[in-house]
Every structure is written in C-alpha cells, then in structure tokens.
C-alpha cells in the first residue's frame, strides 16, 4: 500500500522538475521548489503515520487512496500554485492535512493521538497562508510562502510536540524505497529530453546521452544504497527514544528533502543536456543538483554515524565549478558529474563501508515491515519529547 501511495509523489516530482526546467532563473526555481517543500512535509508525515497505524485496514486504505488523489491534484496544480486559479493546490493540501489527522487519531498509542492534535494547527495554518498568498500583492504573496515553510518545519519546536514513536526497520526502509522512487525521475528525465523539440530516432549521440544519463542516475543511487540503510537501522536500534525522534526528524524528514531537491535539479539538468547534447547547457542544474544531493547525504550520514562524509563534502565543493566549466556541451556536463560520483562511490566501496558491517540479521519472523504489527516491536515512551510529526 505504501509503495502504491508513493507513485503519486513521482508525479509531483515530475511536475516540479518541469517547472524548474521550463523557467530558468531564481523565480522559476522558487516557484517549483517552494510547493515541493510544502508537499514533502505532508508526504513525509504519512511515513510517520503508517509507522504508527497499520495501512492494511480497509478504512485506512480508503482514506490513503483519497489522500493519494489529493496529492495528485497538488502535483497538477504546482505550476499554478502562485496564481489565483491555482486554488486547488492549497485546498488539496488542507484535505491531506485533515485525512492525516483523522487516521492518526486511530493510533493505538494515546500519546500519539494527543501529539497530532497539537501538530494539526501548524499544518493547517501553512495551508491557509498558501491559500491566501495568490490573492495578495506580489510581495505579500511571497511573504506568505516565506512564512508557511518555517511554520511547518519549526512546528515541532513551536508546538513542543511530544508522544510520537518510531519503529526503526520500517522507517528506514520506507524512506529508502521512497528515494528509489524519486530517483526514477532522473531516469524519466532522459526520455523527456529525448522527446523534446526535434525528437528523432535513436542515433549515436542520443545513445551516448542515454548512457551518460543512466550513469548519473546510477551514481546517485550508488552513493546512497551501498549499505547506508543497514547501518542507519542499526544506529536507530541503538538510540534511546529521544535520540530516535531526533534522527527521524533531521536525518530523514530534513536530509531527505535536500536529497530530493538535488534529484530534481539533476533531472532538470539531464533533460537540458540531452536536448542540447552538443550545445551549451545550464551551468548550474547538474552540478548544483549533485552538490545538494551529496550535502544532504553527508548530513544524513553525519547524524546516523553511518559512514564517512569527507568525500561527499569534497565532491559537493568540486562538482559545482566542474559542472559549470563543462557546460559548454551537454555530454561534457553529464560526464563531469559521472566522474565525481564514480570517484566517491569507488572510494567509499573500497574502504569497506558498502559491506554493511553494522548489519544485524533478523531471525525468522523478526523483520518489521509496513504490514507488521509495529507496536509489538517498539516500547513507546509517551513522555519523550519529539521534534517530529
């Protein structure tokens, strides 16, 4: 059910990528990424929700399908979110907030039910700000968006949220699978670039472009999926309840947002590079997108103590000017990113960090997945302060 639910997020990411790629410049970037940041807050909130409530109960499944529909409408409305006719975006967002609250109130842990009631006003307030923003003068509209994002991401501290609990295996697996789905956008971007103006049958330059595009997507995948999820789960298991909540909020809701933004910029860069294979391309999308992804993953690793971060940071610093210098042609820009990601992945793997040395095998019946009874595998402490959803 959760993987099915994630499919609508792919569409949202695709729409955001289209806005960014179609409107180069800071205004187009913000008009694509600000709605993405708002959507991610509530989408990640459903990861917290299904960590506490079984998603295989019929009423919950039906409500999740309704929420999927609302998220899809938000995706359709992303290009119009800053215009009065884009009213469907905030309305669908408020519907999602309501469904999230209603389902959370069915959780078996009483502290979680109390916590969501304290959290809902902040989620709803952000939706109201986004709803009124297009109907105000342009400066005030931007101000509403600038306030809505901190209202969401600072709400755990403003509302002193307490009571949520996290089951490590499910939470780590949930975000890993979601990131795979998001990485699919970088693959889709190759096809979008090939089907752009002047599309034609596959020739040698296009075939090389596909190879380089797949190599970029593979590099991003390899950086994340070389044992990190195993080590992250092990760190989660060792953490006490308070630290577990901090890890869930910062290392997943926060750091994964950075990685998703990075994938969006990389996808825009791949589309641009495929369309202008032998011509000058945007000097920032590929390099900056890769850098944002690497920084997000470095933060993820630093908080979970799941591996070295120096190579990620150095790679992020190097790939921006390297990508800008190679932007004279699309193929060179993609090749530069491939080289940086290959070096990082190779160094990491050779140091033995990809072997999952922190792995702890589960015995028969011990793995906890989305369909398992999470409450059987966690000892919640209702009094623990939680900076999460």
Buried (B, 14 or more C-beta within 10 A) or exposed (E): BBEEBBEBBBBBBBBBBBBBBEBBEEEBBBBBBBBBBBBBBBBBBBBBBBBBBBBEEEEBBEBBBBBBBBBBBBBBBBBBBBBEEBBBBBBBBBBBBBBBBEBBBBBEBEBBBBBBBBBBBBBBBBBBBBBEBBEEEEEEBBBBBEBBBEBBBEBBEBBEBBBBBBBBBBBBBBBBBBBBBBBBBBBBBBEBBBEEEEEEEEEEEBEBBBEBBBBBBBBBBBBBBBBBBBBBBBBBEEBEBEBBBBBBBBBBBBBBBBBBBBBBBBBBBBBBBBBBBEEEBBBBBBBBBBBBBBBBBBBBBBBBBBBBBEBBBBBBEBBBEBBBEBBBBBBBBBBBBBBBBBBBBEBBBEEEBBEBEBEEEEEEEEEBEBEBEBBEBBEBBBEBBBBBB
